[in-house]
Structure formats: C-alpha cells, structure tokens
Amino acid sequence: MLLVTIPLYVVHLGHSAFLAGIVLLAFSLPSFSLRPLVGLWADSWSAVGVLALGALLISTGSALYLVPVFAIVFVASIIRGLGWAGLNTGGYTILAHLVPPQRRGEASGYYSSITGAAQLAFPAVALWLLATPHAGYSSVFIGAAVFALISSAIGVFGIRGRVSIPRGVSAGSGPSGLSAAMGLIDRGVLLATALNATVTLSQPAVLAFLPLYARHLGIANVGWFYVVAGASDLLSRPLFGRAGDRVGRGFAIVPGFIAQLIGLGLIIVRPSLPSILCCAVLFGAGVAVTQASTMALGMDLANPLRRGAAMATFSLSFQMGNGIGSVLAGTLVTLAGYRSMYVGAAIILTCGLALVLASWPRLSYVAVQVA
C-alpha cells in the first residue's frame, strides 16, 4: 500500500520526485546494511521471533507517516526498513528449513505469490483510498499499520511453537571479530542474489513511479495496472516455480526476463492504458517467474546449517534493488524524463539476462545436484 503512496505523499508535501526516491532509499538502506546481522539472529535466536518483531516495527513506522513532516517521514521509512529486514529474513529462513529440496521452486512460488501479489495488487487499494473523499493519505497509513500488526500477531500466536527449526549457529560459539563479520554474508548464494537484484532494480520505475508517469501523460485509471499485474503474478508463481523444479532454474528464469523486457518496451514505445495493461500481464508474470526461481536457487545453494545467513544474503537483493533502483529512477526522471527511466530499467534487465546465460553451466550443475 505504501509503495505508490510514499512518492505521491512526498510530492504532496511540496518536495520533488528526487526526494521521493531518497525517502524510498531511507527505507532500503537500513534494511540492506543490517540484514546479515538479522540473518545471524535468525540462526542463533529465533527465525519466528525475527519475523514477528520485524512486522511490529513495520506497523510502528507506517503509523508515523501520519505526521505530515518530511523529517518524520524520513525516520518512519528507516524504522520500516529495519522491520522489513526482520520480516523477510525470518520468513525466508522458515521457508528454507521446511521445504523439501525437490519442491523448492514450487514452494517458493506459493510463498512469493502471496507477498508478490499483495505488493502488486494493494497499490490499487491505496490509490482507491487516496481518490475517495474523506479517506486520503491517513487511511492508507492506518491500513498499512493494521495489516503489519496482524502479521506480527500471526508470527507470535500462529507460528511460534508450531515450527521447529534447528539452530546452526550458537550466539557464543562462533568466530569473533572480522572473521565473524565476514561470515554474516553467505557467498554461496551471491549468484541468486545478483540475479534477483537486477529484477528488483527495475521494479521502482514500473511500480512506484507509474502513477506519476500516467499523471504526466494524462492517462486515467492506472490503478488497474496493479490489479492485472497482481493477478498475473499470483497465477504465475506456483505454476512456473513447479516448472523450474522439473526443467531447471535457468529455463524458468530466462523467459521471466524476456517477459519483463517486452512489457517495458510497450510502455516506452506506445504509452497508453491498453499498453500499460498489457505490460501488467507480462511484467507481473515475468517478475513472478524470476523471483520464485531465484529464491529457489538461493535455497539450492544455501548451507543447510546457515540458512538464516544465506537467506538474509539473498534477501539483500530486494533492498539493494528497491533502494538503489528508487534513487536511480527518481534521478533519471529529474534529469531526462520518464521514458529514459524506463529505458534504464530495460538495460538493467538485459544485464540480468546476460548474467543468466553466462552462468548457465553452474545453473545446470545445481539442477543435477538437487535432482
């Protein structure tokens, strides 16, 4: 709900699209920098506890947006970023421990279809609330805070005690100093992390800045993009995740990149509501395929005794992409216009496709090992 609301809110407060990108970076930077440490906590303390505490921080930060002061908006984004690190690291760690190796793609599809579809569909809810008389920004912020609070309660009362996860790292027995700090990053999952980062780097241009682009062109009803993209995402992830288990991660990731590139091409060449809706189908499915498959690849490459660290490393790609991608998108809009922003997103996705092809021997080896 906040993904599209924050840029509009910052502009509403009288600031530029560039500062909107900076606020989104304030959300991503703490989540990015502290996520390896959060992964260590998930291994040594409790993955469920990390998830529940993270959701509580997200609720707190969402409520702080009710104060219409730019400095408070900035601080609220930092708090949400800390919470997002816990929510994602805890959730991915629980998933990695519970999923059978032969069904990681399918399970990643189910898990990420819910979170991904919510991230694509609920911006439409936020835009509807913003357009509703007597609702506005406050209703979006309150709604976001309530949803996150419910998530925290599910972690405490719904998951805790029902999920038994072995601990691979003890708080006091591991290495100390520089070697311990370097050990927070699992280098084995860097390939999956890099591939997912190229997907998330391109997303702010489409998901966060699309309402501003549509307003600039005079295109109405752009909220339908998020409904269509959410449906495409929800239907695609389990299906293509299961296919990735059978044919290999690479054969699922490549079509995902191609679908996103075609969707961006439609926005660049023929910006209209029909093109935007066609982009929604292609972009939603493309993101679904690539993210479910790269998440499963991260589980394939993870050390079974350090899954918290491994999935924390992998989840860095979300904040790396969303933070840097948001600033990059806002900068390109300010310097060269919206169309240049989408060209830049397409270039990033092309780099991801090239990385898949360059890493094909390793992807094939991982598929054999999992089988």
N, C-alpha and C positions, 0 to 999 in steps of 0.2 A: 504493500500500500504506500510505503514511503518512497519507493524508488522513483516514481514520477512526481510525487508531491514535493520533495525537497527542492529540485531545481525551480519549480513554479513558485514555491514559497519564498525562496531567496530572491527571485526576481520581483515577487510581490512586495517584499520588504524594501525594494529600491536598489538592489545590487545587480551585478552583471552575471552573464552565463559563466564567465571565468570563475567568479567567486562561488557559483553553484558547484562547479567542478571541485573547487578547493574544499567545500563542505563535504562532498562525497569522498574526497581523499581523507579528510579527518575521520571519517567512518572506517576507511580501509586501512590506514597506516597503523593504528594500534593493534588492530586485529592481525595484521600481517606480521608485525615485529614481535608480538608476544605469543603467537600461535605455537611455535616449537616448545616453549615452556609449558603451555597449556597441554600439549601432547604428552609431555613428561608427567604432568599431574594426572592425566587420564590413565597412564600406565601404572603410576605408583600409588595413586589415591583411589579415584572412582570415576569411571567414564560417565556413569549416570549422574553423579554429583556435578561434574563439569558441565554436562548438558543443562541440568536444571538451573544452576547458578547463572549460566550464560543467558538463558531465557529471561531470568529475573532482571538482569542488567539491561537487556533489550527493552523490557517493559518500562524500566525507570527512564531510560534515555528517550523513549518515544513520548512519555508524558511531559518531559522537559521542553519539548518543542512547543508546548502551549504558551510558553513565554516568548513574545514576539520581539526578541532582541537578538541581533546577529551573533554576539559573543556566546549567548546561551545556546543558540542553535549549533554553534561550533562545538561546544562542550558536550551537548547531548549526542552529537554524532560520534564523538570519541567514546562515550560510555556505551553506545550501541555497538561500536566496533569491538570493544572488549567482550561484550556479551555474545556477539556473533562468532568470535573465536571459540568460545566455550560451547555454544550450541552446535556448531558444525563439527568441531573436533570430537566432542562426546558422541554425537550421533554417528559419525563415520566409523569411530572406533568400535562402538557397539555392533554396527552392521558387519564390519570386517571379522569380528570374533564369531558371529552367529551364522554366517553364510557358508554353505558347502562350497568347496573350491570349484566344482563343475557347474555351479549355478550363479557365479558371481555377477556375470553380466545381466542375467535375468533379475536377480535381487537388487542390483544397483539401479536397474530400470524401474522397478516398483518404488524403491525408496526415493529416487531422484525425480520420478514422475510427479509425486505429490508436492515436493518442495518446488520443483521447476514449474509445474502448472500453476501453483499459487503465486510464484513470482511473476508469471506472465499474465494470469487472469485477474489478480486482485488490483493491479493498477487501474483496470476498468472500473472496479468498485470505487477506488479513490477518486477518479475523475468524475464519476457519477455523483459522489458526495460533494465534491467541490462545486458542481453545477447545480446542486439542489439548494433552493432557498432555505435559510435558517440552519444550514449544515456547515459547509465550508471547511477550512483547514482544521479547526478544532475537532470536528467529528472524525476526521481521518486519524489524527494523532491519538485520540482517545481509543478509537477502534484498534489501532496498532498496539497500543499498550495493553489492552484487554486480551487480545489474541496471544501476545507473548506471555502474559501472566498465566493464561490457561496452559500454555506449553510447559511452563515451569512446574505447574501443579501435576501435569501428566508425568513429568520426569520423576517427581518425588513420590507420588502416590500410585502411579500406574506402572512404572518400570522398576523402580527400586525394590529389591527383594525378590523380583521375579526373574532377573537376569543375572547369571553367574558368569563373571569374566575373569579369567586368570590374569594375575599381575606379573608382567615380565620384568619390571624394574622396581627395586625397592628404593625408598627415599634415601636411605643412608648407606647402601652398599655399593653404589655405582662409583665411577670415577669422579674426580672433582676438578675444579679449575677449568682451564682452557679445553682440555680433552672432553670434559663433561658438556661444556657449552657447544662444542662442535658436534657432539653426539646427539644433540637435540634435533639435528637435521638428518633424515634418512636419505642418503644419496642414492639408494637403490630405486627410489620412486621418482627421481628427477625427470625421467623421460615422460612419464604420465603427467607430472606436474607442468612441464613445459607445454605439452600438447593442450592441456586444459586451459592454460594461461592464454594461449592465442585465441581460444574461443571467448573467454571472459573479457579479454581486452577489447574485443569488437562489440560487446553487448551494450555498453552505455550509449553508444551512438544510436542504436536502434531502440532500446528500451527506455532510457532515461530522457533522451533529447528529442524523441519523435513527436511528442505533443508540441514542443516549441517549434519544430520544423513544420508541422502541419499548420500551426497558427500563422507562421511566416508565409506559407503558401495560400492560406485561406481555405484549407481543407477541413471540413467539419466531420464529426462522428468518428474521430480517430480512435476513440476508446474501443471500437470493435476490433482493432488490431490485437489487443491484449486478450479478448475473448477467443478469437480464432487461433491465435498463437498458443494460448493455454490449452485449448482442446487438441490441437495438433501435437503439442508436447506430451500431454497426458496419454494420448493414444499410441504415440510412437515409442516411448522409452522402454516399456516392458517387451514389446514386440522385437525391436531391434537389439535390445540387450540380450534376449534369448538367442537371437541370430548370431550375435558376437560370441556366445559360448560355443556355438556349433562350427562356425566358419573361421573364427579368429578375430582378434580385436581390430587388426588393420583393415580387414574387409568391411567392417562396420564403420570405422572412423572416416575413411576416405569419402564415402557417399555423404556423410554428415557435413564435411567441409564444403563439398560441392553444392549441396542444397543451400547452405548459408550464403555462398558466393552468388548464386543465381538470385536469391531473394534480395540481396543488397543491390545487385545490378538493376533490378526492377525499380527500386527507389531512386537510383541515380539517373537512369535513362528516362523513365516515364513516371514522374512523381504525381500520383493521383490516388484517390481512395481505392479503386479496384487494384492498382499495383501494390498498394500498401497491404491490402488483404491477402493478395497472392504471396507477398513477402512473408506475411504472418504464417501461412501454411508451411512454406519452405524453411523459414528461419526457425520456427518452433520445432519442426521435425529434425532439422539439422543440429540444433543445439541439443535436443533430446538424445540423438544418436551418439554424438561425440562425447557428451558429458557422462552418459551412462557407461560407455565403453572405456573412456579414460579412467573413470572411477574403478571399474573392474580391473583394468590394467594395473592401477595402483595397488589393489589388493593382491594381485598376482605377484607383484614384485616386492611386497612388504615382508619384513622379517616377522615371523609369527609371534616372537616374544616382545616385539616393539611396535605393535600395531598402532598404539597411540601416537608415537613419534612419526611413524610412516604416514598415517592419515592426516596428522597435523601438517606434515610437509606437503602432502598432496593438496590439502585444502588452502594452503598459501596461495595457490593459483587463482582462487576465487577473489581474494582481496587484492592480490597483485594486479589482476586484470581489471577489477572494478575500480580500484583506486587510480592506477596509472591511466587506465582507459578513460575514466571520467575526466581527468585533467587534460588528457590529450584531446578528447572530443571537444571539451569546452574551449581549449586553446585554438583548435582548428576552426571552430565556428567563429570565434572572435577575429581571427586573422584572415581567413579565406572563405568563410561561408559554410553553410550546411552541406552542400554537395561534396565539398572537399573532405568534410568529416567522414562521410560515407565511403569515399574513395580510400581514405586512410584505413578504415575498418576492413575494407576488402583486401588491401595489401597485407594487413596483419594475418587475416585468414589464409591468404595464399602462402605466407611463410609457414603456418601450421601444417598445411597440406604438404609442403615440401619437406618438412621435418618427418612427417609420417612415412613418406616414400624413402627418405634417406635412412630411416630406422627400420625398414622392412625386415631385414634379416633377424634383428633382435625380437621384433614382434612375432615372427614365425617361431623362433626358439621358445618364447614364453608360452605360446599356444601349445606346443608339443609338451612342455613340462607340466602344464596344468592338466592336459588330457591324460 
